[in-house]
Amino acid sequence: MLRGYSTVDGQIIWEFNTARTFHTINEIPANGGTLRGPGATIVGGVLFVGSGYGLAGQPGNVLLAFEVGR
């Protein structure tokens, strides 16, 4: 579970379950899973996180990108 927390009171303000199958832009199914390893990165207002690359838990192979709605 990827979560965003309030900087004011620490409450969860957003969450996304990565343990699922994703339809990708190259039309090859990818699987999310364990969030392990390098942390999330923000570039140009987009949050990037790898999911499923851990050695334990739920393996997978997806790079997720999240952007605030405009």
C-alpha positions as CSV (number, residue, x, y, z in Angstrom):
1,M,0.0,0.0,0.0
2,L,1.4,3.4,-1.0
3,R,0.2,6.2,1.2
4,G,0.4,9.9,1.4
5,Y,0.2,11.6,4.8
6,S,-0.8,15.0,6.0
7,T,2.1,17.3,7.0
8,V,-0.3,18.9,9.5
9,D,-1.5,16.0,11.6
10,G,0.0,12.8,10.1
11,Q,-3.4,11.5,8.9
12,I,-3.6,9.4,5.7
13,I,-4.9,11.6,2.9
14,W,-4.3,9.2,0.0
15,E,-3.6,5.6,-0.6
16,F,-3.1,3.2,-3.5
17,N,-2.9,-0.6,-3.4
18,T,-0.1,-1.6,-5.8
19,A,-0.7,-5.4,-5.5
20,R,-2.7,-5.9,-8.7
21,T,-2.3,-6.3,-12.4
22,F,-1.8,-3.2,-14.5
23,H,-2.6,-2.6,-18.2
24,T,0.5,-0.8,-19.5
25,I,1.1,1.7,-22.3
26,N,3.0,-1.0,-24.3
27,E,0.0,-3.3,-23.8
28,I,2.0,-5.9,-21.8
29,P,0.4,-6.7,-18.5
30,A,2.5,-5.9,-15.4
31,N,2.1,-6.8,-11.8
32,G,2.6,-4.6,-8.8
33,G,3.4,-6.0,-5.4
34,T,5.9,-5.4,-2.7
35,L,7.2,-1.8,-2.2
36,R,10.8,-2.4,-1.3
37,G,14.1,-0.9,-2.3
38,P,14.7,2.6,-3.4
39,G,12.0,5.0,-2.3
40,A,9.6,7.0,-4.3
41,T,10.9,9.9,-6.4
42,I,9.2,13.1,-7.5
43,V,10.3,14.7,-10.8
44,G,8.4,17.5,-12.5
45,G,5.4,17.1,-10.2
46,V,5.1,13.4,-10.9
47,L,5.6,10.7,-8.2
48,F,7.4,7.6,-9.5
49,V,7.6,4.3,-7.5
50,G,8.7,0.8,-8.4
51,S,6.4,-1.9,-7.2
52,G,7.1,-5.6,-7.0
53,Y,10.9,-5.6,-7.2
54,G,11.4,-6.9,-3.6
55,L,13.1,-10.1,-2.8
56,A,10.3,-11.2,-0.5
57,G,6.6,-10.7,-0.4
58,Q,4.8,-10.2,-3.7
59,P,7.2,-10.0,-6.7
60,G,6.2,-8.0,-9.7
61,N,7.5,-5.7,-12.4
62,V,5.9,-2.3,-12.6
63,L,7.0,1.4,-12.4
64,L,4.0,3.5,-11.4
65,A,3.6,7.2,-12.0
66,F,1.1,9.4,-10.2
67,E,0.2,13.0,-11.0
68,V,-2.1,15.4,-9.2
69,G,-5.2,16.1,-11.3
70,R,-5.2,19.4,-13.1
